[in-house]
């Protein structure tokens, strides 16, 4: 509705103590924020393997009211300017995609000019974001039929090479994820170490389980 009406303003979605704020200009999503620590830029970069926990903590200590975290990370040489642009845009998309999994909560749209000091904004059509959000929701429901939670331990099936020998072999990114399956690491560990993102990790693990290449430890 906001897209079709070409609305400009701020959409606030609240569930318990969690708030996600989506900024709109002329019917297009341009930015999003979350008050959850897990969604901040530093944690996103750690999950993607671009910085370490120590680098995240060190850079966070240097943030000032006039200096954003991303600028500090670039200044310290922990990431490049190009990596910062990529990270901010994908961090924003993850914040928006997560809203598709909410089954309860409240929303409020405040129409009017958007005051934002963000220099990095999205350039993705809102209709594309909506379609991808719906696709991811369907996929998450599918993943949950095989992967119960992030604490689940997975191991290779003896005699199988994960990602190889299928009708279509796994991509290099998927193979990187599957090489981390060793019977000791949890799904959450694999997701953090792969640097590929939570959704991409679950997708690769699900396909490998379906193909009989990996299994729950002790199964």
C-alpha positions as CSV (number, residue, x, y, z in Angstrom):
1,X,0.0,0.0,0.0
2,X,2.8,2.4,0.9
3,X,4.6,1.5,-2.3
4,X,1.5,2.0,-4.5
5,X,0.6,5.3,-2.8
6,X,4.2,6.5,-3.2
7,X,4.3,7.5,0.5
8,X,7.2,9.2,2.3
9,X,7.6,8.7,6.0
10,X,8.6,6.3,8.7
11,X,7.1,2.9,9.5
12,X,7.7,1.6,13.0
13,X,7.1,-2.0,13.8
14,X,7.1,-3.1,17.5
15,X,7.0,-6.5,19.1
16,X,7.6,-6.6,22.8
17,X,10.9,-4.7,23.4
18,X,12.0,-5.0,19.8
19,X,11.5,-2.1,17.3
20,X,12.3,-2.0,13.6
21,X,12.0,1.3,11.8
22,X,11.7,1.4,8.0
23,X,12.3,4.7,6.2
24,X,10.3,5.4,2.9
25,X,10.7,7.9,0.2
26,X,8.2,8.2,-2.6
27,X,7.0,4.6,-2.0
28,X,10.5,3.0,-1.9
29,X,12.3,1.6,1.2
30,X,15.5,3.6,1.5
31,X,16.8,2.5,5.0
32,X,15.9,0.5,8.1
33,X,17.1,0.4,11.7
34,X,16.6,-2.1,14.6
35,X,17.1,-1.6,18.3
36,X,18.3,-5.2,18.6
37,X,22.0,-5.5,19.3
38,X,22.1,-8.5,17.0
39,X,21.1,-6.3,14.1
40,X,23.8,-3.6,14.5
41,X,26.5,-3.2,11.9
42,X,29.3,-4.7,14.0
43,X,27.4,-7.9,14.7
44,X,26.4,-8.2,11.1
45,X,30.1,-7.9,10.0
46,X,31.1,-10.5,12.6
47,X,28.4,-12.9,11.3
48,X,29.7,-12.4,7.8
49,X,33.3,-13.1,8.8
50,X,34.5,-9.6,7.8
51,X,35.7,-8.6,11.2
52,X,36.5,-10.4,14.5
53,X,34.7,-10.1,17.8
54,X,37.8,-8.2,19.1
55,X,37.8,-5.8,16.2
56,X,34.1,-5.2,16.7
57,X,34.6,-4.4,20.4
58,X,37.6,-2.2,19.8
59,X,35.9,-0.1,17.1
60,X,32.7,0.2,19.2
61,X,34.7,1.8,22.0
62,X,35.8,4.5,19.5
63,X,32.3,5.5,18.4
64,X,31.4,9.1,19.3
65,X,28.2,11.1,18.9
66,X,29.7,12.6,15.7
67,X,31.3,9.4,14.3
68,X,29.4,6.4,13.0
69,X,30.6,2.8,13.6
70,X,31.2,2.2,9.9
71,X,33.5,5.2,9.6
72,X,35.5,4.0,12.6
73,X,35.9,0.6,11.1
74,X,37.2,2.0,7.8
75,X,39.5,4.5,9.6
76,X,41.0,1.6,11.6
77,X,41.5,-0.4,8.4
78,X,39.3,-3.3,9.5
79,X,37.1,-3.0,6.4
80,X,37.3,-1.1,3.1
81,X,34.9,1.6,2.0
82,X,33.5,-0.8,-0.6
83,X,32.9,-3.4,2.1
84,X,31.1,-0.8,4.2
85,X,28.7,0.1,1.4
86,X,28.0,-3.6,0.8
87,X,27.5,-4.3,4.5
88,X,25.2,-1.4,5.3
89,X,22.9,-2.2,2.4
90,X,22.7,-5.9,3.2
91,X,22.3,-5.2,6.9
92,X,19.3,-3.0,6.1
93,X,17.8,-5.8,3.9
94,X,18.2,-8.3,6.7
95,X,16.4,-6.0,9.1
96,X,13.5,-5.7,6.6
97,X,13.4,-9.4,5.7
98,X,13.2,-10.4,9.4
99,X,9.8,-8.6,9.6
100,X,8.3,-11.1,7.3
101,X,8.7,-13.7,10.1
102,X,6.8,-11.7,12.7
103,X,3.4,-13.1,13.5
104,X,2.4,-10.5,16.1
105,X,3.1,-6.9,17.0
106,X,2.1,-3.3,16.3
107,X,2.9,-0.9,13.4
108,X,2.6,2.8,13.0
109,X,3.3,4.9,9.9
110,X,4.1,8.5,10.3
111,X,3.9,10.4,7.0
112,X,6.2,13.3,6.3
113,X,9.7,14.2,5.2
114,X,12.3,11.7,6.3
115,X,15.1,13.2,8.3
116,X,18.1,10.9,8.1
117,X,21.8,11.5,8.1
118,X,22.4,8.2,6.3
119,X,24.7,8.5,3.3
120,X,24.3,4.9,2.3
121,X,20.7,4.0,1.2
122,X,19.0,1.2,-0.7
123,X,18.4,1.3,-4.4
124,X,16.3,-1.9,-4.5
125,X,12.7,-1.7,-5.8
126,X,10.3,-2.3,-2.9
127,X,8.3,-4.8,-4.9
128,X,11.5,-6.9,-5.3
129,X,12.1,-6.6,-1.5
130,X,8.5,-7.9,-0.8
131,X,8.8,-10.8,-3.2
132,X,12.2,-11.8,-1.7
133,X,10.8,-11.5,1.8
134,X,7.9,-13.8,1.0
135,X,10.3,-16.3,-0.7
136,X,12.5,-16.3,2.4
137,X,9.6,-16.9,4.7
138,X,8.5,-19.9,2.6
139,X,12.1,-21.2,2.7
140,X,12.5,-20.7,6.4
141,X,9.4,-22.8,7.0
142,X,10.9,-25.5,4.8
143,X,14.3,-25.4,6.6
144,X,12.6,-25.9,9.9
145,X,11.3,-29.3,8.9
146,X,15.0,-30.6,9.0
147,X,16.9,-28.1,11.1
148,X,15.3,-27.6,14.6
149,X,17.4,-24.8,15.9
150,X,20.9,-23.2,15.8
151,X,22.1,-25.5,18.5
152,X,21.7,-28.7,16.4
153,X,24.9,-30.6,15.8
154,X,25.5,-31.9,12.2
155,X,28.0,-34.5,10.9
156,X,29.0,-35.8,7.4
157,X,27.5,-39.1,6.3
158,X,30.3,-41.6,5.9
159,X,31.2,-42.3,2.2
160,X,29.5,-39.1,1.0
161,X,31.2,-35.9,-0.2
162,X,28.8,-33.0,0.7
163,X,27.9,-31.0,-2.4
164,X,29.4,-33.3,-5.0
165,X,27.6,-35.9,-7.2
166,X,24.2,-34.2,-7.2
167,X,22.3,-33.5,-10.4
168,X,23.7,-30.0,-9.9
169,X,26.8,-29.7,-7.8
170,X,26.9,-27.2,-4.9
171,X,28.3,-23.7,-5.6
172,X,31.7,-22.7,-4.1
173,X,29.9,-20.8,-1.4
174,X,27.8,-23.8,-0.5
175,X,30.8,-26.1,-0.4
176,X,32.5,-23.6,1.9
177,X,29.6,-24.0,4.3
178,X,29.5,-27.8,4.0
179,X,33.3,-28.2,4.8
180,X,32.5,-26.7,8.2
181,X,30.2,-29.7,9.1
182,X,32.4,-31.9,11.4
183,X,30.1,-33.4,14.0
184,X,31.3,-30.8,16.6
185,X,30.1,-27.5,15.3
186,X,26.5,-26.5,15.7
187,X,24.4,-24.9,13.0
188,X,24.9,-21.6,14.7
189,X,28.7,-22.1,14.7
190,X,28.7,-23.0,11.0
191,X,26.6,-19.9,10.2
192,X,29.1,-17.6,12.0
193,X,32.2,-19.2,10.6
194,X,31.0,-19.5,7.0
195,X,30.6,-15.7,6.5
196,X,27.7,-16.5,4.1
197,X,24.8,-15.3,6.2
198,X,22.3,-17.2,8.2
199,X,19.7,-17.7,5.4
200,X,22.3,-18.9,2.9
201,X,23.9,-21.3,5.5
202,X,20.5,-22.9,6.4
203,X,19.7,-23.3,2.7
204,X,23.0,-25.1,2.0
205,X,22.7,-27.4,5.1
206,X,19.0,-28.2,4.3
207,X,19.9,-29.2,0.7
208,X,22.8,-31.4,1.9
209,X,20.5,-33.1,4.5
210,X,17.9,-33.7,1.8
211,X,20.6,-35.2,-0.4
212,X,21.7,-37.5,2.4
213,X,25.2,-36.0,2.6
214,X,25.0,-34.7,6.2
215,X,22.9,-35.6,9.2
216,X,22.2,-34.8,12.8
217,X,25.0,-36.2,14.9
218,X,24.1,-39.5,16.3
219,X,21.1,-40.0,14.0
